[in-house]
Amino acid sequence: MNVLRLITSGLAAWLLLWPGSTVMADWEADPDDRLQVRVAQAIDKVRSRVERSAPYFEDAYAMAVWPGITRVGFGFGAAYGKGIVIEGDDALGTVSYWQGSSGIQAGAKNFTMIIFFKDKESLEVLKQGKVQFTGQAGIDIATAGVAGTPAYSAGVAIITATNIGLMAELSAAFVKFNFKPYEN
C-alpha cells in the first residue's frame, strides 16, 4: 500500500507542476498599487461569500477580476469597471469592462466580477477584446445578489457578487473588454 500511496502522491505533484495546467496560486497584490489591493480584497470576498467558487480558484488557468463594476439602467443601460488579469501568481495587466444594454431594466448597482479561464485559449479571447453579446435577468437589493455560471462554458466561468444596489432587469447587452499588458 505504501508504494501505491507514493506513486499516487508523485503523480499528483507531477500534474500540479505540468506546464499545460496552471493552478491558481495565491497571487499577492503589490501594496503600492491601489487597483491590485482592491482586486485582492475582491478575491477574498468572493472566496468567503460564494462557496461554489472554490474549485475555480483551484483549477483555473487564469482569471480576470473586477473589484467593482458600476451599472445603471432605465430602459437603456451602461456599465464600466477596471480590473486585473492574473495568470498563476503573475498579474499580466489591466482590463476594462464596458457594457451597453437594452430591455426591461431599472436601477443601479455595483458588483464584483471574476471570470475564470479554463485554458490559455480562452484567456486569449479576452485579450483580443472582441465584442460579445449576452442576455441577463436578475434582481439585486442592497448587498443581496450573487450570480454566475454553474460550469465552464466556452472555456470561461463567471461569478459575480453584489456590492450594493437596487436593480431589476431582463435585458440584452453587448460587452467589450480592453486588455492592456503591464510593461516590464
C-alpha positions as CSV (number, residue, x, y, z in Angstrom):
1,M,0.0,0.0,0.0
2,N,2.9,2.4,0.7
3,V,4.1,2.0,-2.9
4,L,0.7,2.8,-4.2
5,R,0.4,5.9,-2.0
6,L,3.9,7.1,-3.1
7,I,3.0,6.6,-6.8
8,T,-0.3,8.5,-6.3
9,S,1.3,11.4,-4.5
10,G,4.1,11.6,-7.1
11,L,1.5,11.6,-9.9
12,A,-0.5,14.4,-8.1
13,A,2.6,16.5,-7.7
14,W,3.6,16.0,-11.4
15,L,0.1,17.0,-12.5
16,L,0.3,20.2,-10.4
17,L,3.6,21.1,-11.9
18,W,2.8,20.2,-15.5
19,P,3.1,23.4,-17.6
20,G,-0.1,22.8,-19.5
21,S,-2.2,23.1,-16.3
22,T,-1.7,26.3,-14.3
23,V,-3.3,26.0,-10.9
24,M,-4.2,29.5,-9.5
25,A,-1.6,30.1,-6.8
26,D,-2.0,32.6,-4.1
27,W,-1.4,35.8,-6.0
28,E,-0.1,38.7,-3.9
29,A,-1.1,42.2,-4.7
30,D,1.5,45.0,-5.0
31,P,0.7,47.1,-1.8
32,D,1.7,50.3,-3.7
33,D,-0.9,49.6,-6.5
34,R,-4.4,50.6,-5.3
35,L,-6.2,48.5,-8.0
36,Q,-4.2,45.4,-7.1
37,V,-5.1,45.9,-3.4
38,R,-8.8,46.2,-4.3
39,V,-8.6,43.1,-6.5
40,A,-7.0,41.1,-3.7
41,Q,-9.9,42.2,-1.4
42,A,-12.4,41.2,-4.1
43,I,-10.9,37.7,-4.4
44,D,-11.1,37.3,-0.6
45,K,-14.8,38.5,-0.7
46,V,-15.8,36.0,-3.4
47,R,-13.9,33.1,-1.8
48,S,-15.8,33.7,1.5
49,R,-19.3,34.6,0.1
50,V,-19.5,32.2,-2.8
51,E,-18.7,28.7,-1.7
52,R,-19.1,27.2,-5.2
53,S,-16.2,29.4,-6.3
54,A,-13.5,27.2,-4.6
55,P,-13.0,24.7,-7.4
56,Y,-12.5,27.6,-9.9
57,F,-9.8,29.2,-7.8
58,E,-8.0,25.8,-7.7
59,D,-8.5,24.7,-11.3
60,A,-8.5,27.8,-13.4
61,Y,-5.6,28.6,-15.8
62,A,-6.1,32.3,-15.3
63,M,-8.7,34.8,-14.1
64,A,-9.8,38.4,-14.6
65,V,-11.0,40.2,-11.5
66,W,-13.0,43.4,-11.4
67,P,-13.4,44.6,-7.8
68,G,-16.2,47.0,-8.8
69,I,-18.3,47.3,-11.9
70,T,-20.9,50.1,-11.8
71,R,-24.1,49.5,-13.8
72,V,-27.1,51.8,-14.3
73,G,-30.1,51.3,-16.4
74,F,-33.6,52.6,-17.1
75,G,-34.7,51.1,-20.4
76,F,-31.2,51.5,-21.7
77,G,-28.2,50.9,-19.5
78,A,-24.4,51.0,-19.3
79,A,-21.7,49.6,-17.1
80,Y,-18.0,50.2,-16.6
81,G,-15.3,48.7,-14.4
82,K,-11.5,48.2,-14.3
83,G,-9.7,45.1,-13.2
84,I,-6.6,42.9,-13.4
85,V,-5.8,39.7,-15.3
86,I,-3.9,37.1,-13.3
87,E,-2.2,34.0,-14.6
88,G,-0.7,31.8,-11.9
89,D,0.8,34.2,-9.5
90,D,1.6,36.9,-12.1
91,A,-0.6,40.0,-12.8
92,L,-0.5,40.3,-16.6
93,G,-2.2,43.7,-17.0
94,T,-5.3,45.7,-16.6
95,V,-8.6,45.0,-18.2
96,S,-11.6,47.3,-18.6
97,Y,-15.2,46.2,-18.9
98,W,-17.7,48.1,-21.0
99,Q,-21.4,47.2,-21.3
100,G,-24.4,48.6,-23.1
101,S,-27.8,47.1,-22.6
102,S,-31.4,47.5,-23.6
103,G,-34.6,45.9,-22.2
104,I,-36.8,46.0,-19.2
105,Q,-34.4,47.3,-16.5
106,A,-34.3,50.0,-13.8
107,G,-31.9,50.8,-11.1
108,A,-28.2,50.9,-10.3
109,K,-25.7,48.5,-8.7
110,N,-22.1,47.9,-8.1
111,F,-20.8,44.4,-8.2
112,T,-17.6,42.3,-8.1
113,M,-17.0,40.0,-11.1
114,I,-14.4,37.3,-11.7
115,I,-14.0,35.5,-15.0
116,F,-12.2,32.2,-14.6
117,F,-10.4,30.9,-17.7
118,K,-10.1,27.1,-18.2
119,D,-7.2,27.3,-20.6
120,K,-4.8,29.6,-22.4
121,E,-7.0,29.7,-25.5
122,S,-10.0,31.1,-23.5
123,L,-7.7,33.7,-22.0
124,E,-6.5,34.8,-25.4
125,V,-10.1,35.5,-26.5
126,L,-10.4,38.1,-23.7
127,K,-7.0,39.7,-24.7
128,Q,-8.3,40.2,-28.3
129,G,-11.1,42.5,-27.0
130,K,-13.9,41.3,-29.3
131,V,-17.4,42.5,-28.6
132,Q,-19.6,39.8,-27.1
133,F,-23.4,39.7,-26.7
134,T,-25.2,38.5,-23.6
135,G,-28.7,38.2,-22.2
136,Q,-29.3,38.7,-18.5
137,A,-32.1,38.6,-15.9
138,G,-31.9,39.3,-12.2
139,I,-32.7,41.4,-9.2
140,D,-30.4,43.0,-6.7
141,I,-31.4,44.6,-3.4
142,A,-28.8,46.3,-1.2
143,T,-25.9,43.7,-0.9
144,A,-28.0,40.7,-1.7
145,G,-27.2,39.1,-5.1
146,V,-24.8,36.5,-6.3
147,A,-24.8,35.1,-9.8
148,G,-22.6,33.1,-12.1
149,T,-22.3,30.2,-14.5
150,P,-22.6,26.8,-12.9
151,A,-19.8,25.3,-15.0
152,Y,-17.3,26.3,-17.7
153,S,-19.0,27.4,-20.9
154,A,-16.7,28.1,-23.9
155,G,-13.8,27.9,-21.6
156,V,-14.9,30.5,-19.1
157,A,-16.9,30.6,-15.8
158,I,-18.2,33.8,-14.4
159,I,-19.1,34.6,-10.7
160,T,-20.4,37.9,-9.5
161,A,-21.2,39.2,-6.1
162,T,-23.3,42.4,-5.5
163,N,-21.5,45.1,-3.5
164,I,-24.5,47.4,-3.3
165,G,-27.5,48.4,-5.4
166,L,-31.2,48.2,-6.3
167,M,-31.8,46.9,-9.8
168,A,-34.2,44.7,-11.6
169,E,-33.6,43.6,-15.2
170,L,-34.4,41.5,-18.2
171,S,-32.2,42.8,-20.9
172,A,-29.9,42.1,-23.9
173,A,-26.4,43.6,-23.8
174,F,-23.1,43.9,-25.6
175,V,-19.9,43.6,-23.6
176,K,-16.4,44.9,-24.6
177,F,-13.1,44.0,-22.9
178,N,-10.0,46.1,-23.3
179,F,-6.8,44.4,-22.1
180,K,-3.6,46.4,-21.5
181,P,-0.5,44.4,-20.5
182,Y,1.8,45.7,-17.8
183,E,5.1,47.0,-19.1
184,N,8.1,45.1,-17.7
